[in-house]
Amino acid sequence: MREKGNRSSLKVRFTLAMVLMSLIPGLILAVVYYRNVKDFYQDKTWTYQENTLRLMEAKMQDIVKQSEVVLNQVLGLSVTSDLFSGYTEMNAYERLNLMRNINGTLSNIRIANNSIDHIYLLAFDGGAYSSNAGWNKREYAENDWTKIREDQPGESITVPTHPAAYKYLNPGAADPLVVSIVTYLNRYTGNSVIGLVQIDLSYEKIREAMDCMEMDDSDMAFVVDEEGRVIFAPKESMAGLPAADVSLGAYNLAQILSAVDGGVEEDGNFSIHLDYGRDSGTIRKRRVGNSGFSIIQINSGRMLKQELDRFRKVWAAVVGACMVSAALLASSLSAGIVKPVTSLIRSMSRVSRGDFSTKVETPKDKDLSELALSFNTMVAEVDKLMHENIVKERERLTMEQTALNSQINSHFLYNTLNTVKWMAVRAGNEEIARMIVALVNMLEYSCKKIDMPVFIPEEIKFIKNYVCIQEGRCCSSVHIKFDIDPKLENCLILKMLLQPVVENAMQHGFGEDNIDNRILITGRLLGDRVQFQIRDNGQGFLYEGFDKLTGVGLHNIQDRIRLNYGDNYGVELESKPGEGTAVTVEIPVCQKAEEADGEDFNC
């Protein structure tokens, strides 16, 4: 009886509401319906503008991806390929053949990527290569960005939209507009031959990407780079200018960029509403991937006004029809709507009490059936997610317990060794105490910042601790002398780089009958290099080349040095039977530089 009374009350209220709407059409429908339609057209206009922006972004992404693919291919050609092997020994004929091969390869790469206008390479010795067979090399060399030197920093820059006056050898041809992506290399990079890689993006291809938006004096789009320079503009005369020099009514483009960066952010994009010129509208900024380019879309409210004007012409007739329909259909609709809604309310109440097995019967009405199906789907998903969360929570607790069981407290180990040291001191055994101190120092050095370079004195101290332990363990009769240049005090070295060499000398450098066994460890500063030498007077061996060594220790040191410092540094070995062995390690001078956001190392 209670539920029936509730249904009757809801039915009466629903009928009354429909009747009241029919009696007061002028006020109710004029406000509510018009607002809804206005919101609809606003959403429609907004969606159209957003879709247009996404389409422009997607097309610009294709251009950027093509440039990235081409850059990787050209860098591979310039840095890692074998084409430039023995370049300095090539004669003129060989270099001519090399130029033909490279120019042909660049031309093929350019043909396969239609967004690329042309590709240019400059060598440190003045050599030049290009996919453009008819380019003006002299005109090209006069550009500011083509000045290169061997010690230049390796970096990439964007040269904003500019006329490619160097594209044609013969004057008179129209200079096309391009955007240049310039990458600088130096003598430390790969083959040490190429100093500049330039990829010119076709301005016409950028224009085609932006043509999906109809542009006029009120609706327009720009592409700018990170420095606020215009890459694309509706008028070619604006392309390549600083944003501050592009005027848009009461504002310039730089002011609009500053305002939009402080606007509403959504998914990394920004939008604002701004009055400019004769109109007011929406300005959006969307970044094009990680390229540094951004699309600025300016949309006036003109489209929305046109849509609303068309709606007003039919609005009056629709209001009258809705008034009559509301009064006639109120009674028949109320019964069919209220019953499924009440059933849904009861089901929601059961779900709120934790009964996720609840299912709502699907009514015949299409809209209400979709509502019921959505509710049933939601309940099933919630039930599934709750079970998944329970399983994940159990797995998390199990993992935390496993991690806790496997944790080792290094401080316990240090404290225990210190306790043993003082026990040895009290027992009068200073030698054991000294070995324990050396072991503690080695453990702490090995466990702390294992992936960071250390100061050379720290590495030498580590070696001394190792030698101390070896002398105690093996009663070693080897006398070790250190001769380290004080100028190396603030220089850095890879951690545990020298210790394997010392270990190898102590364990394998001397025969059983050797006497007066000595190892000399020297460290010298030689210009921009640091040289260490570990020399022993042991039994030596017949050295046939580094690749003939069977041990992994020296090979590992060689690999670490070349991985971190390049192929110009490494390990050298000298040995003669009966005269001893000398291992020389060379690395660049590296010093620690403090930065605002952390640590850096200058080599």
C-alpha positions as CSV (number, residue, x, y, z in Angstrom):
1,M,0.0,0.0,0.0
2,R,2.9,2.3,0.9
3,E,4.6,1.8,-2.5
4,K,1.3,2.3,-4.4
5,G,0.7,5.6,-2.6
6,N,4.2,6.7,-3.5
7,R,3.5,5.9,-7.2
8,S,0.2,7.7,-7.2
9,S,1.8,10.8,-5.6
10,L,4.6,10.8,-8.2
11,K,2.1,10.4,-11.0
12,V,0.0,13.4,-9.8
13,R,3.1,15.6,-9.4
14,F,4.2,14.7,-12.9
15,T,0.8,15.5,-14.5
16,L,0.6,18.7,-12.6
17,A,4.1,19.8,-13.8
18,M,3.1,19.1,-17.4
19,V,-0.1,21.1,-17.1
20,L,1.7,24.0,-15.5
21,M,4.2,24.0,-18.3
22,S,1.4,24.3,-20.8
23,L,-0.2,27.1,-18.8
24,I,2.9,29.2,-18.5
25,P,4.6,28.6,-21.9
26,G,5.8,32.1,-22.4
27,L,8.1,32.2,-19.4
28,I,9.1,28.6,-18.8
29,L,9.8,27.6,-22.4
30,A,11.4,30.9,-23.3
31,V,14.0,30.6,-20.6
32,V,14.6,26.8,-20.3
33,Y,14.3,25.7,-23.8
34,Y,16.2,28.6,-25.3
35,R,19.0,28.1,-22.8
36,N,19.2,24.4,-23.7
37,V,19.3,25.1,-27.4
38,K,21.9,27.8,-26.9
39,D,24.1,25.4,-24.9
40,F,23.6,22.8,-27.6
41,Y,24.8,25.1,-30.3
42,Q,27.6,26.2,-28.1
43,D,28.7,22.6,-27.6
44,K,28.3,21.9,-31.3
45,T,30.4,24.9,-32.2
46,W,32.9,24.1,-29.6
47,T,33.1,20.5,-30.8
48,Y,33.6,21.6,-34.4
49,Q,36.4,23.9,-33.4
50,E,38.0,21.3,-31.2
51,N,37.9,18.7,-34.0
52,T,39.4,21.2,-36.4
53,L,42.2,21.8,-34.0
54,R,42.8,18.1,-33.5
55,L,42.9,17.6,-37.3
56,M,45.5,20.4,-37.6
57,E,47.5,18.9,-34.8
58,A,47.4,15.4,-36.4
59,K,48.6,16.8,-39.7
60,M,51.4,18.8,-38.0
61,Q,52.3,15.7,-36.0
62,D,52.8,13.8,-39.3
63,I,55.1,16.6,-40.6
64,V,57.1,16.5,-37.3
65,K,57.3,12.7,-37.3
66,Q,58.6,12.8,-40.8
67,S,61.3,15.3,-39.8
68,E,62.3,13.1,-36.8
69,V,62.5,10.0,-39.0
70,V,64.6,11.8,-41.6
71,L,66.8,13.4,-38.9
72,N,67.5,9.9,-37.4
73,Q,68.3,8.5,-40.8
74,V,70.6,11.4,-41.7
75,L,72.3,11.3,-38.3
76,G,72.9,7.5,-38.7
77,L,74.4,8.3,-42.1
78,S,76.6,11.1,-40.7
79,V,77.6,9.6,-37.4
80,T,77.6,5.8,-37.4
81,S,77.9,4.7,-41.0
82,D,81.1,3.4,-42.6
83,L,80.9,5.9,-45.5
84,F,83.2,8.4,-43.8
85,S,85.8,5.7,-42.6
86,G,89.2,6.9,-43.6
87,Y,87.9,10.2,-44.8
88,T,91.1,12.1,-44.1
89,E,93.1,9.7,-46.2
90,M,90.7,9.9,-49.2
91,N,92.0,11.4,-52.5
92,A,89.9,13.8,-54.6
93,Y,88.4,11.1,-56.7
94,E,87.3,9.1,-53.7
95,R,85.8,12.1,-52.1
96,L,83.9,12.9,-55.3
97,N,82.5,9.3,-55.3
98,L,81.6,9.7,-51.6
99,M,79.7,13.0,-52.4
100,R,77.7,11.3,-55.2
101,N,76.8,8.4,-52.9
102,I,75.7,10.6,-50.1
103,N,73.8,13.0,-52.3
104,G,72.0,10.1,-53.9
105,T,71.1,8.7,-50.4
106,L,69.9,12.1,-49.2
107,S,67.8,12.4,-52.4
108,N,66.1,9.1,-51.8
109,I,65.4,10.0,-48.2
110,R,63.8,13.3,-49.3
111,I,61.7,11.6,-52.0
112,A,60.3,9.1,-49.4
113,N,59.2,12.0,-47.1
114,N,57.1,14.5,-49.0
115,S,57.0,17.1,-46.1
116,I,60.8,17.6,-46.5
117,D,61.9,20.3,-48.9
118,H,65.6,19.4,-48.9
119,I,68.4,18.0,-46.7
120,Y,71.9,19.7,-46.3
121,L,75.1,18.4,-44.6
122,L,78.2,20.5,-43.9
123,A,81.6,18.9,-43.0
124,F,84.2,20.6,-40.8
125,D,86.6,20.7,-43.8
126,G,84.1,22.7,-45.9
127,G,82.6,19.7,-47.7
128,A,78.9,20.0,-48.4
129,Y,76.3,17.4,-49.3
130,S,72.6,17.8,-50.2
131,S,69.5,16.2,-51.7
132,N,69.3,19.3,-53.9
133,A,71.4,18.9,-57.0
134,G,71.0,22.6,-58.0
135,W,71.6,24.5,-54.8
136,N,73.6,27.6,-54.3
137,K,76.4,26.6,-51.9
138,R,77.8,30.1,-51.7
139,E,74.4,31.6,-50.8
140,Y,73.9,28.9,-48.3
141,A,77.2,29.4,-46.5
142,E,76.4,33.1,-45.9
143,N,73.6,32.2,-43.4
144,D,74.3,32.8,-39.7
145,W,73.4,29.3,-38.6
146,T,75.8,27.6,-41.1
147,K,79.0,28.8,-39.3
148,I,80.4,25.7,-37.6
149,R,83.5,24.7,-35.6
150,E,84.8,21.5,-34.3
151,D,84.4,22.3,-30.6
152,Q,80.8,23.5,-30.9
153,P,78.2,22.1,-28.5
154,G,76.0,19.3,-29.9
155,E,72.5,20.7,-30.1
156,S,69.4,21.3,-32.3
157,I,67.8,24.6,-33.2
158,T,64.8,25.7,-35.2
159,V,65.3,28.4,-37.8
160,P,61.8,29.9,-38.3
161,T,60.1,30.4,-41.6
162,H,62.5,32.1,-44.1
163,P,63.0,32.2,-47.9
164,A,65.3,29.5,-49.0
165,A,67.4,31.8,-51.2
166,Y,70.1,29.0,-51.5
167,K,67.7,26.5,-53.1
168,Y,68.4,27.5,-56.7
169,L,71.7,28.2,-58.3
170,N,70.4,30.5,-60.9
171,P,68.8,33.8,-59.7
172,G,65.3,34.7,-60.8
173,A,63.5,31.7,-59.5
174,A,61.0,32.4,-56.6
175,D,62.5,31.5,-53.3
176,P,60.2,29.0,-51.5
177,L,59.5,29.4,-47.7
178,V,60.9,26.7,-45.5
179,V,61.4,26.0,-41.8
180,S,64.9,24.6,-41.0
181,I,65.7,22.1,-38.3
182,V,69.4,22.4,-37.7
183,T,71.5,19.9,-35.7
184,Y,75.1,20.7,-34.7
185,L,77.7,17.9,-34.3
186,N,81.2,18.2,-33.0
187,R,84.5,16.3,-33.3
188,Y,83.6,14.0,-30.5
189,T,80.5,12.7,-32.3
190,G,80.9,9.5,-34.3
191,N,83.0,9.9,-37.5
192,S,84.1,13.5,-36.5
193,V,83.5,14.6,-40.2
194,I,80.0,16.2,-40.3
195,G,79.4,19.3,-38.3
196,L,75.9,20.3,-39.4
197,V,72.7,18.6,-40.4
198,Q,69.9,20.7,-41.8
199,I,66.4,19.5,-42.7
200,D,64.1,22.1,-44.4
201,L,60.4,21.6,-43.9
202,S,58.2,22.7,-46.7
203,Y,56.1,25.8,-45.8
204,E,53.5,24.7,-48.4
205,K,53.1,21.3,-46.6
206,I,52.5,23.2,-43.3
207,R,50.0,25.4,-45.1
208,E,48.1,22.3,-46.3
209,A,48.0,21.0,-42.8
210,M,46.4,24.2,-41.6
211,D,44.0,24.6,-44.5
212,C,41.4,22.4,-42.8
213,M,40.3,25.5,-41.0
214,E,38.5,28.2,-42.9
215,M,40.3,31.5,-42.0
216,D,39.2,35.1,-42.3
217,D,39.8,38.3,-40.3
218,S,38.1,36.8,-37.2
219,D,38.9,33.1,-37.4
220,M,42.5,32.1,-37.9
221,A,45.3,29.9,-36.8
222,F,49.0,30.3,-36.2
223,V,51.9,27.9,-35.6
224,V,54.7,29.2,-33.2
225,D,57.8,27.8,-31.8
226,E,59.1,27.7,-28.2
227,E,60.7,31.2,-28.6
228,G,57.5,32.8,-29.8
229,R,58.5,33.0,-33.4
230,V,55.8,32.6,-36.1
231,I,56.2,29.4,-38.1
232,F,52.9,29.6,-40.0
233,A,50.4,32.5,-40.3
234,P,47.3,33.2,-42.5
235,K,49.4,35.9,-44.2
236,E,52.8,34.9,-45.5
237,S,54.1,38.3,-44.5
238,M,53.7,37.4,-40.9
239,A,55.6,34.1,-41.1
240,G,59.0,34.2,-39.5
241,L,58.2,37.3,-37.4
242,P,58.4,37.5,-33.6
243,A,55.0,37.1,-32.1
244,A,55.2,40.6,-30.7
245,D,55.3,42.0,-34.3
246,V,52.0,40.4,-35.3
247,S,49.1,42.7,-34.6
248,L,45.6,41.3,-34.0
249,G,43.3,44.2,-33.3
250,A,43.9,45.6,-29.8
251,Y,46.5,42.9,-29.0
252,N,49.6,41.5,-30.6
253,L,50.2,37.7,-30.8
254,A,52.8,37.7,-28.0
255,Q,50.2,39.2,-25.6
256,I,47.7,36.6,-26.7
257,L,50.2,33.8,-26.1
258,S,50.9,35.1,-22.6
259,A,47.2,35.3,-21.9
260,V,46.4,31.9,-23.2
261,D,49.3,30.3,-21.2
262,G,47.5,31.6,-18.0
263,G,44.1,30.3,-19.2
264,V,42.2,27.1,-18.5
265,E,44.4,23.9,-18.9
266,E,42.9,20.7,-20.1
267,D,45.1,17.7,-21.1
268,G,48.1,20.0,-21.4
269,N,46.3,22.4,-23.6
270,F,45.1,26.0,-22.8
271,S,42.1,28.1,-23.8
272,I,40.7,31.5,-22.9
273,H,37.9,33.9,-24.0
274,L,39.2,37.2,-25.1
275,D,37.8,40.4,-26.8
276,Y,39.9,41.4,-29.8
277,G,39.1,43.7,-32.7
278,R,35.4,43.7,-33.5
279,D,34.7,40.3,-32.0
280,S,35.1,38.2,-28.9
281,G,35.9,34.6,-29.0
282,T,37.9,31.6,-27.9
283,I,41.6,31.2,-28.2
284,R,43.2,27.8,-27.9
285,K,46.8,26.7,-27.7
286,R,47.8,23.1,-28.4
287,R,51.3,21.7,-28.3
288,V,52.4,19.5,-31.3
289,G,54.0,16.6,-29.4
290,N,57.5,17.3,-28.2
291,S,58.5,19.3,-31.2
292,G,58.4,22.7,-29.5
293,F,55.7,23.9,-32.0
294,S,52.3,25.0,-30.8
295,I,49.1,25.7,-32.7
296,I,47.2,28.9,-31.8
297,Q,43.5,28.7,-32.9
298,I,41.5,31.9,-32.7
299,N,37.7,31.5,-33.1
300,S,35.2,34.3,-33.0
301,G,31.6,33.9,-31.8
302,R,30.3,34.5,-35.4
303,M,29.4,30.9,-36.1
304,L,27.4,30.6,-32.9
305,K,25.5,33.7,-33.7
306,Q,24.5,32.5,-37.1
307,E,23.2,29.2,-35.7
308,L,21.1,30.9,-33.1
309,D,19.6,33.3,-35.6
310,R,18.4,30.3,-37.7
311,F,16.9,28.7,-34.6
312,R,14.9,31.8,-33.6
313,K,13.1,31.7,-36.9
314,V,11.4,28.4,-36.0
315,W,11.3,28.8,-32.3
316,A,7.9,30.4,-31.9
317,A,6.0,27.7,-33.8
318,V,7.8,24.9,-31.9
319,V,6.8,26.5,-28.5
320,G,3.1,26.5,-29.4
321,A,3.2,22.9,-30.5
322,C,5.0,21.8,-27.3
323,M,2.4,23.5,-25.1
324,V,-0.5,21.6,-26.6
325,S,1.4,18.3,-26.7
326,A,2.4,18.6,-23.0
327,A,-1.3,19.0,-21.9
328,L,-2.5,16.1,-24.1
329,L,0.2,13.6,-23.4
330,A,0.7,14.3,-19.6
331,S,-1.8,11.7,-18.4
332,S,-0.7,8.9,-20.8
333,L,3.0,9.4,-20.3
334,S,3.0,9.6,-16.5
335,A,1.9,6.0,-15.9
336,G,4.5,4.5,-18.2
337,I,7.3,6.6,-16.9
338,V,6.7,6.5,-13.2
339,K,6.5,2.7,-12.8
340,P,10.0,1.9,-14.2
341,V,11.5,4.9,-12.4
342,T,10.1,3.7,-9.1
343,S,11.5,0.2,-9.8
344,L,14.9,1.7,-10.5
345,I,14.8,3.7,-7.2
346,R,14.1,0.5,-5.2
347,S,16.9,-1.3,-7.0
348,M,19.3,1.6,-6.2
349,S,18.3,1.4,-2.6
350,R,19.2,-2.4,-2.5
351,V,22.6,-1.6,-4.1
352,S,23.3,1.1,-1.6
353,R,22.9,-1.6,1.1
354,G,25.6,-3.8,-0.6
355,D,23.4,-6.1,-2.7
356,F,25.2,-6.1,-6.0
357,S,23.2,-9.0,-7.3
358,T,20.3,-6.6,-8.0
359,K,19.0,-6.5,-11.6
360,V,16.4,-4.1,-12.9
361,E,13.8,-5.4,-15.3
362,T,14.0,-3.9,-18.8
363,P,10.9,-1.8,-19.6
364,K,9.4,-1.6,-23.1
365,D,10.1,2.1,-23.4
366,K,13.3,2.6,-25.4
367,D,14.9,5.4,-23.3
368,L,14.0,3.8,-20.0
369,S,15.3,0.5,-21.2
370,E,18.6,2.1,-22.0
371,L,18.6,3.6,-18.5
372,A,17.9,0.2,-17.0
373,L,20.6,-1.5,-19.0
374,S,23.1,1.2,-18.1
375,F,22.2,0.7,-14.4
376,N,22.6,-3.1,-14.6
377,T,26.0,-2.6,-16.4
378,M,27.2,-0.1,-13.8
379,V,26.3,-2.5,-10.9
380,A,28.1,-5.4,-12.6
381,E,31.2,-3.3,-13.2
382,V,31.2,-2.0,-9.6
383,D,30.9,-5.6,-8.3
384,K,33.8,-6.7,-10.6
385,L,36.0,-3.7,-9.6
386,M,35.4,-4.4,-5.9
387,H,36.5,-8.0,-6.4
388,E,39.6,-6.9,-8.4
389,N,40.5,-4.4,-5.7
390,I,40.3,-7.1,-3.0
391,V,42.6,-9.3,-5.0
392,K,45.1,-6.5,-5.7
393,E,45.1,-5.5,-2.1
394,R,46.0,-9.0,-1.1
395,E,48.7,-9.1,-3.7
396,R,50.1,-5.8,-2.4
397,L,50.2,-7.0,1.2
398,T,51.9,-10.2,0.0
399,M,54.6,-8.2,-1.9
400,E,55.1,-5.8,1.0
401,Q,55.6,-8.8,3.4
402,T,58.0,-10.4,0.9
403,A,60.0,-7.2,0.6
404,L,60.1,-6.8,4.3
405,N,61.4,-10.3,4.8
406,S,64.2,-9.8,2.3
407,Q,65.3,-6.4,3.5
408,I,68.9,-6.2,4.9
409,N,69.8,-3.4,7.3
410,S,73.3,-2.3,6.2
411,H,73.7,-0.2,9.4
412,F,73.5,-3.5,11.4
413,L,76.4,-4.9,9.5
414,Y,78.5,-1.7,9.9
415,N,77.7,-1.5,13.7
416,T,78.5,-5.2,14.1
417,L,81.9,-4.8,12.4
418,N,82.7,-1.8,14.6
419,T,81.9,-3.8,17.7
420,V,84.3,-6.5,16.5
421,K,86.9,-3.9,15.9
422,W,86.7,-2.5,19.4
423,M,86.8,-6.1,20.8
424,A,90.1,-6.6,18.9
425,V,91.4,-3.3,20.2
426,R,90.6,-4.3,23.8
427,A,92.3,-7.6,23.1
428,G,95.4,-5.8,22.0
429,N,95.2,-7.0,18.4
430,E,95.7,-3.8,16.4
431,E,96.2,-5.7,13.1
432,I,92.7,-7.2,13.2
433,A,91.2,-3.8,14.2
434,R,93.0,-2.2,11.2
435,M,91.7,-4.8,8.8
436,I,88.1,-4.5,10.1
437,V,88.3,-0.7,9.7
438,A,89.5,-1.2,6.1
439,L,86.6,-3.7,5.5
440,V,84.0,-1.3,6.8
441,N,85.3,1.5,4.7
442,M,85.3,-0.8,1.6
443,L,81.7,-1.9,2.3
444,E,80.5,1.7,2.7
445,Y,82.3,2.8,-0.4
446,S,80.9,-0.1,-2.5
447,C,77.3,0.4,-1.4
448,K,77.0,4.2,-1.6
449,K,76.1,5.9,-5.0
450,I,77.4,3.0,-7.0
451,D,76.4,4.6,-10.3
452,M,78.1,8.0,-9.6
453,P,81.7,9.1,-10.3
454,V,83.9,9.8,-7.3
455,F,86.9,12.0,-6.5
456,I,90.2,10.4,-7.2
457,P,91.4,10.6,-3.6
458,E,88.3,8.5,-2.6
459,E,89.3,5.8,-5.2
460,I,92.9,5.8,-3.9
461,K,91.7,5.4,-0.3
462,F,89.5,2.5,-1.4
463,I,92.6,0.8,-3.1
464,K,94.6,1.3,0.1
465,N,91.9,-0.3,2.2
466,Y,91.9,-3.2,-0.3
467,V,95.6,-3.6,-0.1
468,C,95.4,-3.5,3.7
469,I,93.0,-6.4,3.7
470,Q,95.0,-8.4,1.1
471,E,98.1,-8.0,3.2
472,G,96.3,-9.3,6.3
473,R,94.6,-12.2,4.4
474,C,97.5,-13.5,2.4
475,C,100.5,-12.2,4.4
476,S,101.5,-10.5,1.1
477,S,105.1,-9.5,0.7
478,V,104.3,-7.0,-2.0
479,H,105.4,-3.4,-1.3
480,I,103.0,-0.9,-2.9
481,K,103.9,2.8,-3.4
482,F,101.5,5.5,-4.4
483,D,102.7,8.6,-6.4
484,I,99.6,10.7,-7.1
485,D,99.8,14.2,-8.5
486,P,98.1,16.7,-6.0
487,K,96.4,18.4,-9.0
488,L,94.1,15.4,-9.3
489,E,92.5,16.1,-5.9
490,N,89.3,17.6,-7.4
491,C,89.1,15.3,-10.5
492,L,86.5,12.6,-10.9
493,I,86.9,8.9,-11.9
494,L,84.5,6.0,-12.4
495,K,84.0,4.1,-9.2
496,M,86.2,1.0,-8.6
497,L,88.0,1.5,-12.0
498,L,91.6,1.0,-10.8
499,Q,91.0,-1.7,-8.1
500,P,90.7,-4.7,-10.5
501,V,94.1,-3.7,-12.0
502,V,95.8,-3.6,-8.6
503,E,94.1,-6.9,-7.6
504,N,95.4,-8.5,-10.8
505,A,98.9,-7.3,-10.1
506,M,98.9,-8.6,-6.5
507,Q,97.5,-12.0,-7.4
508,H,99.1,-12.9,-10.7
509,G,102.1,-10.5,-11.1
510,F,104.7,-12.3,-9.0
511,G,105.9,-15.9,-8.9
512,E,106.4,-17.9,-5.7
513,D,110.2,-17.4,-5.8
514,N,110.1,-13.6,-6.5
515,I,111.7,-11.4,-3.9
516,D,111.5,-7.6,-3.4
517,N,108.1,-7.5,-5.0
518,R,107.0,-4.0,-5.7
519,I,104.0,-2.2,-7.3
520,L,104.1,1.5,-8.2
521,I,100.8,3.3,-8.7
522,T,101.2,6.7,-10.3
523,G,98.6,9.4,-11.3
524,R,99.5,12.3,-13.6
525,L,97.6,15.3,-15.1
526,L,98.5,15.4,-18.9
527,G,96.7,18.4,-20.4
528,D,93.1,17.4,-20.7
529,R,93.7,13.8,-19.7
530,V,94.3,12.0,-16.5
531,Q,96.8,9.0,-16.7
532,F,97.2,6.3,-14.2
533,Q,99.8,3.6,-14.4
534,I,100.1,0.4,-12.3
535,R,103.6,-1.1,-12.8
536,D,105.0,-4.2,-11.1
537,N,108.5,-5.7,-11.2
538,G,107.0,-9.3,-11.3
539,Q,107.5,-12.2,-13.7
540,G,105.7,-10.5,-16.7
541,F,104.4,-12.5,-19.7
542,L,104.5,-12.5,-23.5
543,Y,101.9,-9.9,-24.5
544,E,100.4,-10.5,-27.9
545,G,97.6,-7.9,-28.0
546,F,94.7,-6.7,-25.9
547,D,92.2,-9.0,-27.7
548,K,94.3,-12.1,-26.8
549,L,93.8,-11.5,-23.0
550,T,91.6,-14.2,-21.5
551,G,90.6,-12.4,-18.3
552,V,87.5,-10.3,-18.1
553,G,88.8,-7.6,-15.6
554,L,90.7,-5.5,-18.1
555,H,88.1,-5.9,-20.8
556,N,85.4,-4.7,-18.4
557,I,87.5,-1.6,-17.5
558,Q,88.0,-0.9,-21.2
559,D,84.3,-1.2,-21.9
560,R,83.4,1.1,-19.0
561,I,85.8,3.8,-20.1
562,R,84.7,3.8,-23.7
563,L,81.0,3.7,-22.8
564,N,81.4,6.7,-20.5
565,Y,84.1,8.7,-22.2
566,G,84.4,7.6,-25.8
567,D,86.8,5.6,-27.9
568,N,89.7,8.2,-27.4
569,Y,90.3,6.8,-23.9
570,G,91.0,3.4,-22.6
571,V,93.6,0.8,-21.3
572,E,97.0,0.0,-22.6
573,L,99.2,-2.9,-21.4
574,E,103.0,-3.5,-21.6
575,S,104.7,-6.7,-20.4
576,K,107.8,-8.6,-21.0
577,P,108.8,-12.0,-19.4
578,G,111.1,-11.4,-16.4
579,E,110.7,-7.6,-16.5
580,G,107.2,-7.1,-15.1
581,T,103.9,-5.6,-16.4
582,A,102.6,-2.0,-16.7
583,V,98.9,-1.2,-17.2
584,T,98.1,2.4,-18.3
585,V,94.6,3.8,-17.8
586,E,93.7,7.1,-19.5
587,I,90.5,9.1,-18.9
588,P,89.4,12.7,-19.6
589,V,89.7,15.4,-16.9
590,C,86.2,15.5,-15.2
591,Q,85.2,17.9,-12.5
592,K,82.1,18.2,-10.5
593,A,79.9,21.3,-11.1
594,E,77.0,22.3,-8.8
595,E,73.8,23.2,-10.6
596,A,70.6,24.7,-9.3
597,D,68.6,21.6,-10.0
598,G,71.2,19.0,-8.9
599,E,74.7,17.8,-9.8
600,D,76.5,17.9,-13.1
601,F,79.9,16.7,-14.3
602,N,82.0,18.6,-16.8
603,C,84.4,16.5,-18.8
